[in-house]
Amino acid sequence: MLNGYKFRLYPNKAQAQILLRWIGCQRLIYNAKVQEDRYYRRFQRRMVGTVGEDIPVDQQYSRFINDTTAFLREVPSQVLRNAAVKFRQAYSRFFQKLGGRPKLKKKSGRQSVWLTSELFAFIPQVDAVGGEISAYQLHVGTDKFPVGIIPYKAHRSHTAPSSIHIAVEGGQWWLSFAADDPVLAIPGKDADRATEQIAEDWRHLSRDQLTERTLGGDRGVAKPLVTSDGQVFDLQPVQKSRIKKKRRQRKKWQRRAARRKNGSKNRRKAQQKAARYQRYEQHVRHDYAHQTSHQLVINDTIDLYVFEDLKIRNMTKRPKAKRDAHGRFLPNGRKAKAGLNRVILASAWGTVVSFTRYKALRQGKLVITVPPPYSSQECAVCGHINPDNRLSQAEFVCQDCGHTDNADHNASVVIAKRGIQKLLSGDPLTTKHKRTRIFRKLGPERSEVTPGEISVRRLGPPVRAHRSMSQESPGAISETPASAS
């Protein structure tokens, strides 16, 4: 089974400069491919004669290397090639409706470079006593473009991967990759098949047996997670107070960085300090998600975890602007919505479910998501749905049977029942992704092509170009000119 790893990396100043150059060149090629794609699609819409012509989704990048960009020859060609591969992979996700079209990468924020096996090697360090591999040394670079040995801190054992990502954020370097873990084994060939296999094994159980081994979770703003057994998961008070302090410090250093000279070392130091304060909150949220998911999965009495299928991306969108009849903008509550979006994103709703899903699958357990509508208004005892059942944010009183409970706990029980109903219905728990075919053009003299020659239509079906009414049809005999005599 593939397992993800992320370690701290410690390059020296010379190595950091080389890696930053690789990052910039890979970003340049990727952005050039994106800009070229945008130009072709805009040009094809405007020019009538080119409607329906193919715009290839290729991996060619040599046309971007010229006298102006001669510095691209100072990095390995694999770095540039990987940028074109990433562009094509992004378009493949777009064809499968898993994301949008490739977008321009910015210079700010987290920066990374993708290195394949030609540019690095993990040299195993064999223990002299036991003869086993105790650690690895990371060698980066080639004979022509050497980088050297970069130390990294591996806090857990791993195997050698086929590709790695080296990233920098806020002055800190990170090494991340995915490698096979022989200790972890999932039944079936992939996670989706394993999920369906486990669900099929449990469908023979009765509803009462499943109820005893099911845990529902209700996610909210005031309480990030409330489970059907009465547990409440949230950040500790000391962590909340420290996050508020770090936010004030981050704003202070952002103001200081804005007043300093652009491109100076002092400005870069201030930006790194601001990023450090922001990184603290990210680490706290990440740690909270790991601890919460671990505490849920280690419970031996629970085998099924049910959460709401919340569309977090749609819930955190900015409100649209409103105008009156005269075109003047009206208040749309964007400030209040921005505050709500910050709280939702800081609650780590999606991260907790994602971590719980892969950790539960390792233990042979399942995580199911159910539709969330009216889960807070439905009674967990009789199933009566009424807006008046929710008297306040924390109190739930059923208007039909009189059941009284905490609103969040009642919602978590309702979610658990919906998960059991979904499991017993026999419907598939996983959705199949739409696959797209990549058509390759083979030449008459070749039996195979390089990835750079792959072309895919990006627009609709071809449209016949408009022709002039005075234009002769193909194959027509030209008129014999009149003689002068």
C-alpha positions in Angstrom: 0.0 0.0 0.0 1.2 3.5 -0.8 1.9 5.6 2.2 2.6 9.4 2.3 5.7 10.8 4.0 6.8 14.4 4.8 10.1 15.2 6.4 12.1 18.3 7.2 15.0 19.0 4.7 18.1 20.9 5.6 20.0 22.1 2.5 22.9 24.5 2.8 22.9 27.9 1.2 24.5 26.8 -2.1 22.1 23.8 -2.3 19.1 26.1 -1.5 20.0 28.4 -4.3 20.2 25.6 -6.8 16.9 24.2 -5.7 15.3 27.6 -5.9 16.5 27.9 -9.5 15.0 24.6 -10.3 11.7 25.6 -8.7 11.6 28.8 -10.7 12.4 27.2 -14.0 9.8 24.5 -13.5 7.2 27.1 -12.6 8.1 29.2 -15.7 7.6 26.2 -18.1 4.3 25.4 -16.5 3.0 28.9 -16.7 4.2 29.2 -20.3 2.1 26.1 -21.2 -0.9 27.6 -19.4 -0.5 31.0 -21.2 -0.1 29.2 -24.6 -3.2 27.2 -23.9 -5.2 30.3 -23.1 -4.0 32.1 -26.2 -4.9 29.3 -28.5 -8.4 28.9 -27.0 -9.0 32.7 -27.3 -7.6 32.8 -30.8 -9.7 29.9 -31.9 -12.9 31.5 -30.7 -12.2 34.8 -32.5 -10.9 33.5 -35.8 -13.7 31.9 -37.9 -11.3 30.0 -40.2 -9.7 28.1 -37.3 -12.9 26.8 -35.7 -12.8 23.1 -35.1 -9.0 22.7 -35.5 -7.2 20.6 -32.9 -5.2 22.3 -30.2 -2.8 19.6 -28.9 -2.4 18.9 -25.2 1.3 18.0 -25.5 4.4 17.9 -23.4 6.7 19.8 -25.6 8.6 22.6 -24.0 11.7 23.2 -26.3 10.0 26.2 -28.0 10.2 28.1 -24.8 14.0 27.9 -24.7 15.5 30.8 -26.7 18.0 33.6 -26.3 15.8 35.4 -23.8 15.4 32.3 -21.6 18.9 30.9 -22.0 19.0 30.3 -18.3 16.7 27.3 -18.8 19.7 25.4 -20.1 21.4 25.7 -16.7 18.9 23.2 -15.1 18.4 19.5 -15.9 16.1 18.9 -18.8 14.1 16.5 -16.6 13.0 19.5 -14.4 11.6 21.2 -17.5 10.0 18.0 -18.8 8.3 17.4 -15.4 6.7 20.8 -15.7 5.1 19.9 -19.0 4.0 16.5 -17.6 2.3 18.3 -14.7 0.5 20.5 -17.2 -0.8 17.5 -19.1 -1.8 15.7 -15.8 -3.8 18.8 -14.8 -5.6 18.8 -18.1 -6.3 15.1 -17.7 -8.0 15.9 -14.4 -10.0 18.5 -16.2 -11.2 16.0 -18.8 -12.2 13.7 -16.0 -14.2 16.5 -14.3 -12.0 16.3 -11.2 -10.8 19.9 -11.4 -10.6 23.0 -13.6 -8.2 23.9 -16.3 -4.6 24.5 -15.4 -3.9 27.9 -13.8 -0.9 30.1 -13.4 1.3 29.3 -10.4 2.3 32.3 -8.2 5.6 33.1 -6.8 4.2 33.6 -3.3 3.3 30.9 -0.8 4.5 27.3 -0.9 6.9 26.6 -3.8 7.9 23.1 -4.9 9.7 21.2 -7.6 8.9 17.7 -8.7 11.9 15.4 -9.2 11.8 12.0 -10.8 14.2 9.1 -10.3 16.8 10.5 -12.8 17.5 13.5 -10.5 17.8 11.8 -7.0 18.8 8.6 -5.3 18.3 7.2 -1.8 21.5 5.5 -0.8 20.7 2.9 1.9 22.8 2.9 5.1 23.2 -0.8 6.2 23.6 -1.5 9.9 26.9 -3.2 10.5 25.5 -5.4 13.3 22.1 -6.6 12.0 22.8 -6.1 8.3 19.5 -4.3 7.8 18.9 -0.8 6.3 18.9 1.7 9.1 18.6 4.9 7.2 19.0 6.6 3.8 21.1 9.3 2.3 19.4 11.6 -0.2 21.6 12.4 -3.2 20.1 15.1 -5.5 21.4 16.1 -8.9 23.3 14.7 -11.9 26.9 14.6 -13.1 26.3 17.7 -15.1 24.1 19.5 -12.5 25.3 18.2 -9.1 23.5 19.3 -5.9 25.0 16.9 -3.4 23.8 15.1 -0.3 21.0 16.9 1.5 20.3 15.8 5.1 16.7 15.2 6.1 15.1 14.2 9.3 13.2 10.9 8.9 11.1 10.5 12.0 9.8 7.1 10.7 11.1 4.4 8.5 10.4 4.4 4.8 11.3 2.8 1.5 12.8 4.4 -1.6 10.2 6.2 -3.8 10.1 6.7 -7.5 9.6 10.5 -7.3 9.8 13.2 -4.7 8.7 16.8 -4.1 11.0 19.3 -2.5 9.2 22.4 -1.2 10.0 25.6 0.6 7.6 27.6 2.7 8.4 30.4 5.0 12.1 29.7 4.9 11.7 26.0 5.8 12.4 23.1 3.4 10.3 19.9 3.2 10.7 16.6 1.5 7.5 14.7 0.6 6.8 11.6 -1.4 4.7 8.4 -1.5 6.2 5.0 -1.2 5.1 1.4 -0.7 4.7 0.4 2.9 4.9 -3.4 3.2 3.4 -3.3 6.8 0.1 -1.8 5.6 -2.1 -4.1 3.6 -5.5 -3.3 2.2 -7.8 -6.2 0.9 -8.3 -5.7 -2.8 -6.3 -3.8 -5.3 -7.3 -0.3 -4.3 -9.1 1.6 -1.6 -12.5 1.8 -3.5 -12.5 -1.9 -4.0 -11.6 -2.5 -0.4 -14.4 -0.2 0.7 -17.0 -2.1 -1.3 -15.7 -5.5 -0.1 -15.9 -4.5 3.6 -19.4 -3.0 3.1 -20.6 -6.2 1.4 -19.3 -8.3 4.4 -21.3 -6.1 6.8 -24.6 -6.0 5.0 -25.6 -9.4 6.4 -25.8 -7.9 9.9 -29.1 -6.7 11.3 -29.9 -3.0 12.0 -29.5 -3.4 15.7 -26.1 -5.0 15.4 -24.9 -2.2 13.1 -26.3 0.4 15.5 -24.1 -0.8 18.3 -21.0 -0.5 16.1 -21.8 2.8 14.3 -20.6 6.2 15.3 -22.1 9.4 13.8 -20.4 12.7 13.8 -22.0 16.2 13.5 -19.7 19.0 12.4 -20.4 22.6 13.4 -18.9 26.0 14.0 -19.2 26.3 17.8 -18.2 22.6 18.2 -16.1 21.3 15.4 -17.2 17.6 16.0 -19.8 16.0 18.2 -20.2 12.2 18.0 -23.2 10.1 18.8 -21.6 8.7 21.9 -21.4 12.2 23.5 -17.8 13.1 22.8 -16.9 16.6 21.8 -13.7 17.3 19.9 -12.2 20.8 19.8 -9.0 22.6 20.3 -7.7 23.1 23.8 -8.3 26.6 25.4 -4.5 27.2 25.5 -4.2 26.5 21.8 -7.0 28.9 21.0 -5.4 31.7 23.1 -2.0 31.1 21.4 -3.6 31.1 17.9 -5.1 34.6 18.7 -1.7 35.8 19.8 0.0 34.4 16.8 -2.5 36.1 14.5 -1.8 39.5 16.1 2.0 38.9 15.7 1.5 37.9 12.0 -0.4 41.1 11.2 2.3 43.1 12.9 5.1 41.6 10.9 3.1 41.9 7.7 2.8 45.6 8.3 6.5 45.8 9.0 7.3 43.9 5.8 5.1 46.2 3.8 7.1 49.3 5.0 10.5 47.8 4.2 12.3 48.1 0.8 11.1 45.6 -1.8 13.6 42.9 -2.4 15.7 43.6 0.6 16.9 41.1 3.2 15.1 42.8 6.0 11.8 42.6 4.0 12.4 38.9 3.4 13.1 38.3 7.1 9.9 40.1 8.1 8.0 37.9 5.6 9.5 34.8 7.0 8.5 35.8 10.6 5.0 36.5 9.5 4.9 33.1 7.8 6.2 31.4 10.9 3.3 32.8 13.0 0.8 31.6 10.4 2.5 28.2 10.2 1.9 27.7 13.9 -1.9 27.7 13.4 -1.6 25.4 10.5 0.4 22.9 12.5 -2.1 23.1 15.4 -5.0 22.3 13.1 -3.1 19.5 11.5 -2.3 18.0 14.8 -5.9 18.3 16.0 -7.1 16.4 12.9 -4.5 13.6 13.5 -5.3 13.3 17.1 -9.1 13.3 16.6 -9.0 10.8 13.8 -6.7 8.5 15.8 -8.9 8.7 18.8 -11.9 7.7 16.7 -10.3 4.8 14.9 -8.7 3.1 18.0 -12.1 2.5 19.5 -12.5 -1.3 19.1 -16.3 -1.2 19.6 -16.8 1.0 16.4 -16.5 -0.3 12.9 -18.6 2.3 10.9 -18.1 6.1 11.0 -20.7 8.3 9.4 -20.3 12.0 8.6 -22.3 14.6 6.7 -21.4 15.1 3.0 -20.7 18.8 3.4 -19.7 20.8 0.3 -17.1 22.9 2.1 -15.9 24.6 -1.0 -19.4 25.8 -1.9 -20.1 26.8 1.7 -17.0 29.1 1.8 -17.6 30.9 -1.4 -17.7 34.7 -1.4 -21.2 36.3 -1.7 -22.1 37.7 -5.1 -22.3 41.5 -5.5 -25.7 43.0 -5.5 -26.8 46.1 -7.4 -29.9 48.2 -7.4 -31.9 49.5 -10.4 -29.4 52.4 -10.8 -26.3 50.1 -10.8 -25.2 51.1 -7.3 -23.8 48.3 -5.1 -25.9 47.2 -2.2 -24.7 45.6 1.1 -24.4 41.9 0.7 -22.9 40.9 4.1 -19.5 40.0 2.7 -17.7 40.9 5.9 -19.8 38.6 8.0 -19.6 35.9 5.4 -15.8 36.2 5.4 -15.7 35.7 9.2 -17.9 32.7 8.9 -15.7 31.3 6.1 -12.6 31.7 8.3 -14.2 29.8 11.2 -15.4 27.0 8.9 -12.0 26.5 7.3 -10.3 26.7 10.7 -12.5 23.9 12.0 -10.7 21.3 9.9 -13.9 19.6 8.8 -12.6 18.0 5.7 -9.2 17.1 7.1 -10.7 15.1 10.0 -12.9 13.1 7.7 -10.0 12.5 5.2 -7.7 11.3 8.0 -10.3 9.2 9.6 -11.1 7.5 6.2 -7.6 6.3 5.4 -6.8 5.3 9.0 -10.1 3.4 9.4 -9.5 1.5 6.1 -6.2 0.3 7.5 -8.1 -1.3 10.4 -10.7 -2.8 8.2 -13.3 -0.2 9.1 -15.5 2.1 7.0 -16.3 5.8 6.7 -19.5 6.8 5.0 -20.9 10.3 4.1 -24.6 10.9 4.0 -26.7 13.9 2.7 -26.9 16.6 5.4 -30.3 18.3 4.7 -32.6 18.6 7.8 -30.3 16.5 10.0 -30.4 19.2 12.7 -34.3 19.4 12.5 -35.0 15.7 12.5 -35.8 13.9 15.7 -33.6 10.9 16.4 -36.4 9.0 18.1 -39.5 9.4 15.9 -38.0 10.9 12.7 -40.3 14.0 12.8 -38.8 16.9 10.9 -39.8 20.5 11.9 -37.9 23.7 12.1 -39.5 24.4 15.5 -37.7 21.3 16.9 -34.5 23.4 17.1 -35.4 25.9 19.8 -31.9 27.3 20.1 -28.4 26.6 19.1 -27.9 23.9 21.8 -31.5 22.7 22.6 -33.6 20.3 20.7 -37.2 19.5 21.6 -39.3 17.4 19.2 -42.7 18.9 18.7 -44.2 15.5 18.0 -43.0 13.0 20.6 -41.4 15.5 23.1 -37.9 14.0 22.8 -35.4 16.4 24.4 -31.6 16.4 23.8 -28.6 18.5 22.9 -29.1 19.7 19.3 -25.6 18.5 18.2 -25.9 15.1 19.8 -29.3 14.6 18.3 -28.0 15.5 14.9 -25.1 13.0 15.3 -27.5 10.2 16.1 -29.6 11.1 13.1 -26.5 11.0 10.9 -25.6 7.6 12.3 -29.0 6.2 11.4 -28.7 7.6 7.9 -25.4 5.9 7.4 -26.8 2.5 8.5 -29.7 3.0 6.1 -27.3 3.8 3.2 -25.2 0.7 4.0 -28.2 -1.7 4.1 -29.7 -0.2 0.9 -27.0 -2.0 -1.1 -26.0 1.2 -3.1 -22.3 1.5 -3.9 -20.4 3.7 -1.4 -17.8 4.8 -3.9 -18.3 6.8 -7.2 -16.5 5.8 -10.3 -14.5 8.5 -12.0 -15.1 9.2 -15.6 -12.2 8.1 -17.7 -11.0 9.7 -20.9 -9.1 8.3 -23.8 -5.9 9.8 -25.1 -5.7 9.4 -28.9 -2.2 9.1 -30.3 -1.3 9.9 -33.8 1.1 7.3 -35.3 3.2 8.2 -38.3 3.5 5.8 -41.2 7.2 5.1 -40.5 6.9 4.7 -36.7 5.1 2.2 -34.5 5.2 4.4 -31.4 5.3 8.0 -30.5 6.8 10.1 -27.8 4.6 11.8 -25.1 5.3 15.1 -26.7 3.3 14.1 -29.8 0.1 13.3 -28.0 -2.8 15.6 -29.0 -6.3 16.0 -27.6 -9.2 18.1 -28.7 -10.0 20.8 -26.1 -13.1 22.2 -27.6 -16.3 20.7 -29.1 -16.8 18.8 -32.3 -15.3 20.3 -35.5 -17.4 22.9 -37.2 -17.3 23.4 -41.0 -15.6 26.6 -41.8 -17.6 29.3 -43.7 -16.8 29.6 -47.3 -17.3 32.4 -49.8 -20.2 32.0 -52.2 -17.9 33.0 -55.1 -15.4 30.3 -54.3 -15.1 27.5 -56.7 -15.8 24.0 -55.5 -12.9 21.5 -55.3 -12.2 19.7 -58.6 -14.0 22.3 -60.8 -12.5 22.9 -64.3 -11.2 26.3 -64.7 -12.9 28.5 -67.3 -11.1 28.7 -70.6 -9.9 32.3 -71.2 -11.3 34.1 -74.2 -9.0 34.5 -77.1 -8.0 38.0 -78.2 -8.7 37.2 -81.8 
